[in-house]
């Protein structure tokens, strides 16, 4: 099918260990693309042109925990990674470990009630395994970019692969952690509605980071990421060593540890993360470095995510069958998958300096399902329809990721990068 795609091959470098800003120079190559995903300007059908031949990629990390504690650890770990391993393999391996941990916990605690009794019904080794897999995934996600610069194999595929999987992993981390907290049983635990709010705030923070980069061209790494990973690992270890009872006793002034974490999350998001995003965009506006000239273009990436959460919240609140209480794990998984697909398309448009679509196609079947549910048309079939819709969006998301990754990897042979291994030139 017709058309061509001008894609940057990023060659990233770091000045030194203490330097928190990474920049990459670009060299363009022409790559065919099969269909138009998010054009800003009118084009012929099935044609998509990335106009990013002068784009610079930069990310800023000012988190003291990351800069002074974790980065020295990652710099030591990266030395043992063989040079023939592609950075994408590190990224994918970390995501697989997150999935394995999630499905293992789901096997023992499908409805988030296993930790509500003393002793809990989840074996101790599962919590210790969760701590191990979470640390490994955290480490692999932290060193994949370093390994890319080390092997001079940075590429648009790597950036999209990393951020795309991060957008999905963000929700899976939260869904796994909910099994530690347990759902409300009248004495301890958190309600499923608190879980939904918690997940929404986490995803909102992730969205803000990439909306900020869409407008400023700079990814300001959120402080909450490293802190959340350390908290997750600590929580799993604490649960494995002490037991679930640690979450069932008041921690301070009658508040439980889970209450403190929720308050900390909300306060951190509303008082630090979101205001910092607005400040960075405002500063770019004052410096006249914004990538988008109009308010409409700047706010466009927020339309689909906000409509998505509005529809989901309407379903949660007005569901006649109380769908979230009946199928919390399935519903929250669907929330994470739909968000990931929506934000992935924003990331692609952010990388290519193109305009995202106003309404993501997921919104249309979701709106029909929500209307049928809250109007009572579904009746007893609401849970079955939720299962079918969840399977649909999950399959569509996986298909989308495979197609995009395959297209890019097939045509990026102008560099030494392929998807999961590096071909070194013969001597």
TIBA-817796 format. One record per residue (C-alpha): y, z, x. Coordinates in nm, 4 decimals. Layout:
+----------+----------+----------+
|       py |       pz |       px |
+----------+----------+----------+
|        Y |        Z |        X |
...
+----------+----------+----------+
//
This chain:
+----------+----------+----------+
|       py |       pz |       px |
+----------+----------+----------+
|   0.0000 |   0.0000 |   0.0000 |
|   0.3479 |  -0.0860 |   0.1206 |
|   0.6083 |   0.1211 |   0.2997 |
|   0.6482 |   0.3081 |   0.6207 |
|   0.7122 |   0.6640 |   0.7237 |
|   0.9255 |   0.7618 |   1.0222 |
|   0.7911 |   1.0920 |   1.1487 |
|   0.9023 |   1.3130 |   1.4319 |
|   0.6630 |   1.4224 |   1.6992 |
|   0.7892 |   1.7632 |   1.7924 |
|   0.7723 |   1.8753 |   2.1527 |
|   0.8543 |   2.2400 |   2.1381 |
|   0.9293 |   2.4708 |   2.4230 |
|   1.0264 |   2.8355 |   2.4734 |
|   1.2801 |   2.9465 |   2.7337 |
|   1.1023 |   3.2743 |   2.8130 |
|   0.9131 |   3.5589 |   2.6508 |
|   1.2298 |   3.7349 |   2.5373 |
|   1.3826 |   3.4182 |   2.3930 |
|   1.3461 |   3.4248 |   2.0155 |
|   1.4774 |   3.0764 |   1.9461 |
|   1.2553 |   2.7730 |   1.9843 |
|   1.3883 |   2.4182 |   1.9740 |
|   1.2162 |   2.0854 |   1.9868 |
|   1.3376 |   1.7366 |   2.0726 |
|   1.2051 |   1.4490 |   1.8694 |
|   1.0602 |   1.1063 |   1.9349 |
|   1.0061 |   0.8789 |   1.6360 |
|   0.6984 |   0.6750 |   1.5535 |
|   0.6247 |   0.4587 |   1.2494 |
|   0.3491 |   0.5731 |   1.0169 |
|   0.2360 |   0.4101 |   0.6933 |
|   0.2374 |   0.6270 |   0.3821 |
|   0.0625 |   0.5551 |   0.0555 |
|   0.2905 |   0.7022 |  -0.2045 |
|   0.6344 |   0.8449 |  -0.2651 |
|   0.6414 |   1.2225 |  -0.2966 |
|   1.0064 |   1.3266 |  -0.2970 |
|   1.2547 |   1.0446 |  -0.2376 |
|   1.6233 |   1.1196 |  -0.2183 |
|   1.7348 |   0.7570 |  -0.2432 |
|   1.6039 |   0.4738 |  -0.4649 |
|   1.3027 |   0.3019 |  -0.3086 |
|   1.0397 |   0.0543 |  -0.3971 |
|   0.7286 |   0.1998 |  -0.5654 |
|   0.4806 |   0.3721 |  -0.3346 |
|   0.7309 |   0.3886 |  -0.0515 |
|   0.8551 |   0.6966 |   0.1231 |
|   1.0834 |   0.6980 |   0.4247 |
|   1.1429 |   1.0072 |   0.6340 |
|   1.4915 |   0.9825 |   0.7823 |
|   1.4677 |   1.2524 |   1.0451 |
|   1.5035 |   1.0681 |   1.3735 |
|   1.7705 |   1.3114 |   1.4952 |
|   1.6256 |   1.6285 |   1.3437 |
|   1.6035 |   1.9452 |   1.5507 |
|   1.3586 |   2.2173 |   1.4557 |
|   1.4551 |   2.5761 |   1.5291 |
|   1.3287 |   2.9181 |   1.4320 |
|   1.4885 |   3.2541 |   1.4961 |
|   1.2946 |   3.5803 |   1.5232 |
|   1.5046 |   3.8959 |   1.5616 |
|   1.2490 |   4.1511 |   1.4426 |
|   1.2221 |   4.4274 |   1.7080 |
|   0.8578 |   4.4891 |   1.6130 |
|   0.7784 |   4.1254 |   1.6824 |
|   0.9964 |   4.0778 |   1.9913 |
|   0.9203 |   4.4004 |   2.1806 |
|   0.5720 |   4.4993 |   2.0591 |
|   0.3696 |   4.2084 |   1.9229 |
|   0.4959 |   3.9174 |   2.1358 |
|   0.3755 |   4.0730 |   2.4654 |
|   0.0322 |   4.1154 |   2.3055 |
|   0.0215 |   3.7543 |   2.1851 |
|   0.1306 |   3.6294 |   2.5282 |
|  -0.1757 |   3.7939 |   2.6793 |
|  -0.4160 |   3.6723 |   2.4110 |
|  -0.2975 |   3.3127 |   2.4380 |
|  -0.4135 |   3.2949 |   2.8000 |
|  -0.7809 |   3.3149 |   2.6977 |
|  -0.7628 |   3.0249 |   2.4490 |
|  -0.9196 |   2.7071 |   2.5961 |
|  -0.6754 |   2.4199 |   2.6400 |
|  -0.8988 |   2.1734 |   2.4538 |
|  -0.8665 |   2.3664 |   2.1268 |
|  -0.5977 |   2.2206 |   1.9013 |
|  -0.3390 |   2.4613 |   1.7558 |
|  -0.4385 |   2.3475 |   1.4056 |
|  -0.7865 |   2.4860 |   1.4652 |
|  -0.6364 |   2.8275 |   1.5394 |
|  -0.4269 |   2.8084 |   1.2230 |
|  -0.7201 |   2.7000 |   1.0079 |
|  -0.9561 |   2.9612 |   1.1564 |
|  -0.7128 |   3.2364 |   1.0680 |
|  -0.6857 |   3.1104 |   0.7105 |
|  -1.0646 |   3.0913 |   0.6759 |
|  -1.0896 |   3.4549 |   0.7851 |
|  -0.8357 |   3.5499 |   0.5181 |
|  -1.0435 |   3.3684 |   0.2555 |
|  -1.3712 |   3.5247 |   0.3706 |
|  -1.2149 |   3.8697 |   0.3508 |
|  -1.0731 |   3.8003 |   0.0039 |
|  -1.4008 |   3.6735 |  -0.1428 |
|  -1.5937 |   3.9617 |   0.0151 |
|  -1.3641 |   4.2180 |  -0.1442 |
|  -1.3762 |   4.0262 |  -0.4738 |
|  -1.7562 |   4.0495 |  -0.4722 |
|  -1.7416 |   4.4290 |  -0.4681 |
|  -1.4229 |   4.4689 |  -0.6718 |
|  -1.3608 |   4.1813 |  -0.9116 |
|  -1.1518 |   4.3757 |  -1.1639 |
|  -0.9647 |   4.6059 |  -0.9198 |
|  -1.1392 |   4.9225 |  -1.0368 |
|  -1.3801 |   4.9947 |  -0.7491 |
|  -1.1329 |   5.2167 |  -0.5612 |
|  -1.0326 |   5.4140 |  -0.8684 |
|  -1.3205 |   5.6590 |  -0.8376 |
|  -1.4184 |   5.9035 |  -0.5649 |
|  -1.6013 |   5.7879 |  -0.3643 |
|  -1.5107 |   5.4218 |  -0.4077 |
|  -1.7712 |   5.1562 |  -0.4802 |
|  -1.6668 |   4.9316 |  -0.1897 |
|  -1.8741 |   5.0027 |   0.1258 |
|  -1.6899 |   5.1461 |   0.4253 |
|  -1.7837 |   4.8539 |   0.6467 |
|  -1.5980 |   4.6170 |   0.4115 |
|  -1.2659 |   4.7958 |   0.4744 |
|  -1.3243 |   4.7958 |   0.8491 |
|  -1.4149 |   4.4260 |   0.8338 |
|  -1.0940 |   4.3671 |   0.6377 |
|  -0.8904 |   4.5329 |   0.9112 |
|  -1.0617 |   4.3168 |   1.1738 |
|  -1.0168 |   3.9861 |   0.9874 |
|  -0.6549 |   4.0660 |   0.9004 |
|  -0.5731 |   4.1379 |   1.2645 |
|  -0.7507 |   3.8204 |   1.3785 |
|  -0.5677 |   3.6087 |   1.1200 |
|  -0.2375 |   3.7709 |   1.2205 |
|  -0.3068 |   3.6994 |   1.5872 |
|  -0.4153 |   3.3391 |   1.5312 |
|  -0.1098 |   3.2674 |   1.3151 |
|   0.1127 |   3.4146 |   1.5867 |
|  -0.0338 |   3.2237 |   1.8811 |
|  -0.0865 |   2.8780 |   1.7273 |
|   0.2735 |   2.7752 |   1.7960 |
|   0.2592 |   2.9149 |   2.1486 |
|  -0.0614 |   2.7219 |   2.2099 |
|   0.1004 |   2.4029 |   2.0773 |
|   0.3853 |   2.4322 |   2.3255 |
|   0.1412 |   2.5293 |   2.5988 |
|  -0.0660 |   2.2129 |   2.5443 |
|   0.2344 |   1.9920 |   2.4545 |
|   0.0664 |   1.9047 |   2.1264 |
|   0.3305 |   2.0083 |   1.8727 |
|   0.3587 |   1.7742 |   1.5741 |
|   0.4827 |   1.7521 |   1.2143 |
|   0.1207 |   1.7980 |   1.1067 |
|   0.1095 |   2.1308 |   1.2893 |
|   0.4307 |   2.2551 |   1.1312 |
|   0.3224 |   2.1512 |   0.7816 |
|  -0.0297 |   2.2857 |   0.8337 |
|   0.1032 |   2.6216 |   0.9521 |
|   0.3664 |   2.6725 |   0.6831 |
|   0.1482 |   2.5250 |   0.4097 |
|  -0.1399 |   2.7618 |   0.4763 |
|   0.1061 |   3.0496 |   0.5126 |
|   0.2361 |   2.9776 |   0.1629 |
|  -0.1170 |   3.0247 |   0.0261 |
|  -0.2185 |   3.3109 |   0.2554 |
|   0.0864 |   3.5128 |   0.1475 |
|  -0.0593 |   3.5626 |  -0.1997 |
|  -0.4156 |   3.6192 |  -0.0743 |
|  -0.2998 |   3.9047 |   0.1505 |
|  -0.1467 |   4.0777 |  -0.1513 |
|  -0.4489 |   4.0154 |  -0.3767 |
|  -0.6809 |   4.1704 |  -0.1171 |
|  -0.4546 |   4.4718 |  -0.0720 |
|  -0.4581 |   4.5444 |  -0.4466 |
|  -0.8232 |   4.6450 |  -0.4141 |
|  -0.7152 |   4.9284 |  -0.1864 |
|  -0.4621 |   5.0525 |  -0.4412 |
|  -0.6921 |   5.0100 |  -0.7450 |
|  -0.5614 |   4.9388 |  -1.0940 |
|  -0.4252 |   5.2162 |  -1.3113 |
|  -0.6996 |   5.4331 |  -1.4614 |
|  -0.4727 |   5.6885 |  -1.6251 |
|  -0.4641 |   5.9176 |  -1.3225 |
|  -0.4123 |   5.7063 |  -1.0120 |
|  -0.3647 |   5.3425 |  -0.9150 |
|  -0.1077 |   5.0815 |  -1.0097 |
|  -0.0865 |   4.8804 |  -1.3305 |
|  -0.1719 |   4.5105 |  -1.3352 |
|   0.1908 |   4.4455 |  -1.4306 |
|   0.3040 |   4.6211 |  -1.1133 |
|   0.0616 |   4.3994 |  -0.9208 |
|   0.2178 |   4.0920 |  -1.0800 |
|   0.5676 |   4.2143 |  -0.9960 |
|   0.4625 |   4.2983 |  -0.6392 |
|   0.3105 |   3.9524 |  -0.5901 |
|   0.6159 |   3.7821 |  -0.7407 |
|   0.8504 |   3.9622 |  -0.5018 |
|   0.6360 |   3.8731 |  -0.1994 |
|   0.6300 |   3.5059 |  -0.3000 |
|   1.0027 |   3.5153 |  -0.3770 |
|   1.0711 |   3.6314 |  -0.0208 |
|   0.8602 |   3.3488 |   0.1204 |
|   1.0416 |   3.0970 |  -0.0989 |
|   1.3804 |   3.2265 |   0.0160 |
|   1.2897 |   3.1724 |   0.3822 |
|   1.2134 |   2.8044 |   0.3282 |
|   1.5010 |   2.7529 |   0.0861 |
|   1.7211 |   2.8922 |   0.3633 |
|   1.5761 |   2.6450 |   0.6133 |
|   1.6156 |   2.3595 |   0.3646 |
|   1.9900 |   2.4305 |   0.3611 |
|   2.0576 |   2.5473 |   0.7174 |
|   1.7929 |   2.3647 |   0.9208 |
|   1.6910 |   2.6963 |   1.0805 |
|   1.3914 |   2.9111 |   0.9850 |
|   1.4977 |   3.2742 |   1.0132 |
|   1.1646 |   3.4524 |   1.0368 |
|   1.1569 |   3.7422 |   0.7870 |
|   1.1244 |   4.0924 |   0.9262 |
|   0.8766 |   4.1795 |   0.6555 |
|   0.5976 |   3.9585 |   0.7878 |
|   0.5063 |   4.1559 |   1.1003 |
|   0.5623 |   4.4861 |   0.9205 |
|   0.3405 |   4.3829 |   0.6286 |
|   0.0576 |   4.2800 |   0.8617 |
|   0.0705 |   4.6122 |   1.0464 |
|   0.0751 |   4.7999 |   0.7128 |
|  -0.2236 |   4.5991 |   0.5842 |
|  -0.4303 |   4.6616 |   0.8959 |
|  -0.3407 |   5.0325 |   0.8907 |
|  -0.4254 |   5.0606 |   0.5198 |
|  -0.7680 |   4.9037 |   0.5673 |
|  -0.8448 |   5.1250 |   0.8657 |
|  -0.7248 |   5.4356 |   0.6834 |
|  -0.9372 |   5.3521 |   0.3806 |
|  -1.2424 |   5.2822 |   0.5941 |
|  -1.2100 |   5.6000 |   0.7987 |
|  -1.0794 |   5.8523 |   0.5433 |
|  -1.1898 |   5.6920 |   0.2187 |
|  -1.0154 |   5.5750 |  -0.0982 |
|  -0.9247 |   5.9375 |  -0.1717 |
|  -0.6193 |   5.8995 |   0.0506 |
|  -0.4647 |   5.6742 |  -0.2175 |
|  -0.5508 |   5.9142 |  -0.5012 |
|  -0.3488 |   6.2135 |  -0.3811 |
|   0.0291 |   6.2661 |  -0.3977 |
|   0.1943 |   6.1797 |  -0.0699 |
|   0.5493 |   6.3174 |  -0.0944 |
|   0.7441 |   6.4805 |  -0.3802 |
|   0.4660 |   6.3913 |  -0.6219 |
|   0.4718 |   6.0217 |  -0.5265 |
|   0.1616 |   5.8365 |  -0.4134 |
|   0.1498 |   5.6125 |  -0.1084 |
|   0.1255 |   5.3088 |  -0.3349 |
|   0.4463 |   5.4138 |  -0.5126 |
|   0.6236 |   5.4424 |  -0.1785 |
|   0.5051 |   5.0952 |  -0.0747 |
|   0.6276 |   4.9350 |  -0.3975 |
|   0.9666 |   5.1064 |  -0.3692 |
|   0.9905 |   5.0012 |  -0.0044 |
|   0.9051 |   4.6395 |  -0.0921 |
|   1.1626 |   4.6164 |  -0.3705 |
|   1.4320 |   4.7846 |  -0.1630 |
|   1.3570 |   4.5700 |   0.1409 |
|   1.3730 |   4.2498 |  -0.0655 |
|   1.6849 |   4.3264 |  -0.2670 |
|   1.8838 |   4.5060 |   0.0016 |
|   1.7871 |   4.3191 |   0.3188 |
|   1.5860 |   3.9977 |   0.2848 |
|   1.7662 |   3.8164 |   0.0017 |
|   2.1191 |   3.9233 |   0.1073 |
|   2.0410 |   3.8067 |   0.4619 |
|   1.9354 |   3.4673 |   0.3262 |
|   2.2601 |   3.4310 |   0.1307 |
|   2.4614 |   3.5419 |   0.4340 |
|   2.2977 |   3.2843 |   0.6635 |
|   2.3609 |   3.0052 |   0.4129 |
|   2.7228 |   3.1187 |   0.3674 |
|   2.7721 |   3.1289 |   0.7433 |
|   2.6365 |   2.7757 |   0.7759 |
|   2.8780 |   2.6689 |   0.5026 |
|   3.1728 |   2.8171 |   0.6907 |
|   3.0608 |   2.6430 |   1.0093 |
|   3.0120 |   2.3185 |   0.8162 |
|   2.6522 |   2.2915 |   0.9360 |
|   2.4841 |   2.2884 |   0.5942 |
|   2.2344 |   2.0059 |   0.5551 |
|   2.3266 |   1.9535 |   0.1892 |
|   2.6801 |   1.8753 |   0.0787 |
|   2.6574 |   1.9548 |  -0.2921 |
|   2.5653 |   2.2732 |  -0.4779 |
|   2.3137 |   2.0749 |  -0.6827 |
|   2.1215 |   1.9597 |  -0.3743 |
|   2.1311 |   2.3082 |  -0.2256 |
|   1.9867 |   2.4756 |  -0.5363 |
|   1.7390 |   2.2010 |  -0.6281 |
|   1.4384 |   2.3533 |  -0.4410 |
|   1.4721 |   2.6686 |  -0.6534 |
|   1.4338 |   2.4973 |  -0.9903 |
|   1.0557 |   2.4452 |  -0.9986 |
|   0.9631 |   2.7864 |  -0.8466 |
|   1.1928 |   2.9724 |  -1.0878 |
|   1.0642 |   2.7787 |  -1.3896 |
|   0.7112 |   2.8456 |  -1.2699 |
|   0.7634 |   3.2217 |  -1.2634 |
|   0.9463 |   3.2123 |  -1.5982 |
|   0.6496 |   3.0418 |  -1.7635 |
|   0.3999 |   3.2763 |  -1.5992 |
|   0.6003 |   3.5835 |  -1.6996 |
|   0.6212 |   3.4625 |  -2.0604 |
|   0.2427 |   3.4249 |  -2.0607 |
|   0.1948 |   3.7739 |  -1.9157 |
|   0.4313 |   3.9436 |  -2.1610 |
|   0.3491 |   3.7543 |  -2.4815 |
|  -0.0227 |   3.6896 |  -2.4394 |
|  -0.1991 |   3.8003 |  -2.7618 |
|  -0.5165 |   3.8715 |  -2.5675 |
|  -0.3393 |   4.0557 |  -2.2823 |
|  -0.4717 |   3.7998 |  -2.0365 |
|  -0.3446 |   3.9738 |  -1.7226 |
|  -0.5281 |   4.2972 |  -1.8094 |
|  -0.8508 |   4.1122 |  -1.8903 |
|  -0.8555 |   3.8777 |  -1.5893 |
|  -0.6128 |   4.0159 |  -1.3303 |
|  -0.7796 |   3.8639 |  -1.0251 |
|  -0.8163 |   3.5179 |  -1.1779 |
|  -0.4599 |   3.5140 |  -1.3141 |
|  -0.3019 |   3.6349 |  -0.9889 |
|  -0.5052 |   3.3818 |  -0.7891 |
|  -0.3688 |   3.1068 |  -1.0135 |
|  -0.0150 |   3.2360 |  -0.9563 |
|  -0.0614 |   3.2159 |  -0.5781 |
|  -0.2124 |   2.8663 |  -0.5811 |
|   0.0520 |   2.7129 |  -0.8073 |
|   0.3301 |   2.8685 |  -0.6016 |
|   0.1753 |   2.7388 |  -0.2772 |
|   0.1619 |   2.3810 |  -0.4037 |
|   0.5196 |   2.3930 |  -0.5317 |
|   0.6548 |   2.5340 |  -0.2057 |
|   0.4476 |   2.2927 |   0.0082 |
|   0.6349 |   1.9992 |  -0.1423 |
|   0.9630 |   2.1767 |  -0.0687 |
|   0.8496 |   2.2229 |   0.2931 |
|   0.7725 |   1.8499 |   0.3249 |
|   1.1145 |   1.7563 |   0.1895 |
|   1.2763 |   2.0164 |   0.4156 |
|   1.1028 |   1.8615 |   0.7205 |
|   1.1980 |   1.5091 |   0.6211 |
|   1.5521 |   1.5792 |   0.4978 |
|   1.4682 |   1.4343 |   0.1575 |
|   1.5408 |   1.5671 |  -0.1889 |
|   1.2614 |   1.7538 |  -0.3710 |
|   1.1586 |   1.6580 |  -0.7207 |
|   1.3377 |   1.8436 |  -0.9977 |
|   1.0242 |   1.9421 |  -1.1905 |
|   0.6847 |   1.9868 |  -1.0265 |
|   0.4037 |   1.8298 |  -1.2280 |
|   0.2155 |   2.1627 |  -1.2501 |
|   0.4891 |   2.2841 |  -1.4860 |
|   0.3919 |   2.0443 |  -1.7649 |
|   0.0246 |   2.1437 |  -1.8147 |
|   0.1208 |   2.5067 |  -1.7536 |
|   0.3847 |   2.4898 |  -2.0280 |
|   0.1254 |   2.3488 |  -2.2697 |
|  -0.1240 |   2.6219 |  -2.1828 |
|   0.1380 |   2.8965 |  -2.2167 |
|   0.2538 |   2.7637 |  -2.5545 |
|  -0.1040 |   2.7381 |  -2.6828 |
|  -0.1771 |   3.0917 |  -2.5611 |
|   0.1273 |   3.2755 |  -2.6969 |
|   0.1187 |   3.0870 |  -3.0281 |
|  -0.2390 |   3.1976 |  -3.0878 |
|  -0.3862 |   2.8470 |  -3.0814 |
|  -0.6290 |   2.9399 |  -2.8046 |
|  -0.7554 |   3.2558 |  -2.9704 |
|  -1.0689 |   3.3831 |  -2.7998 |
|  -1.0687 |   3.0816 |  -2.5674 |
|  -0.7661 |   3.2040 |  -2.3702 |
|  -0.9773 |   3.3378 |  -2.0820 |
|  -1.1835 |   3.0185 |  -2.0656 |
|  -0.8678 |   2.8061 |  -2.0607 |
|  -0.7256 |   3.0256 |  -1.7837 |
|  -1.0427 |   2.9658 |  -1.5825 |
|  -1.0264 |   2.5906 |  -1.6379 |
|  -0.6568 |   2.5711 |  -1.5503 |
|  -0.7122 |   2.7816 |  -1.2377 |
|  -0.9932 |   2.5504 |  -1.1262 |
|  -0.7708 |   2.2469 |  -1.1931 |
|  -0.4726 |   2.3654 |  -0.9892 |
|  -0.6946 |   2.4947 |  -0.7067 |
|  -0.8777 |   2.1614 |  -0.6796 |
|  -0.5488 |   1.9705 |  -0.7008 |
|  -0.3939 |   2.1864 |  -0.4285 |
|  -0.6898 |   2.1455 |  -0.1928 |
|  -0.6963 |   1.7693 |  -0.2598 |
|  -0.3236 |   1.7434 |  -0.1899 |
|  -0.3560 |   1.9325 |   0.1386 |
|  -0.6521 |   1.7234 |   0.2562 |
|  -0.4796 |   1.3944 |   0.1722 |
|  -0.1536 |   1.4864 |   0.3439 |
|  -0.3338 |   1.6229 |   0.6509 |
|  -0.5603 |   1.3202 |   0.6763 |
|  -0.2730 |   1.0748 |   0.6475 |
|  -0.0728 |   1.2439 |   0.9188 |
|  -0.3633 |   1.3050 |   1.1570 |
|  -0.4809 |   0.9424 |   1.1297 |
|  -0.1454 |   0.8090 |   1.2409 |
|  -0.0238 |   1.0636 |   1.4962 |
|  -0.2205 |   0.9139 |   1.7844 |
|   0.1064 |   0.8216 |   1.9526 |
|   0.0743 |   1.1766 |   2.0862 |
|  -0.2348 |   1.3579 |   2.2164 |
|  -0.2683 |   1.5544 |   1.8950 |
|  -0.5530 |   1.5249 |   1.6511 |
|  -0.6402 |   1.7703 |   1.3799 |
|  -0.8832 |   2.0133 |   1.5456 |
|  -0.9188 |   1.9155 |   1.9101 |
|  -0.7067 |   1.7653 |   2.1846 |
|  -0.8001 |   1.4463 |   2.3634 |
|  -0.6881 |   1.4633 |   2.7222 |
|  -0.6350 |   1.1352 |   2.9053 |
|  -0.9160 |   1.0197 |   3.1314 |
|  -0.8532 |   1.0227 |   3.5060 |
+----------+----------+----------+
//
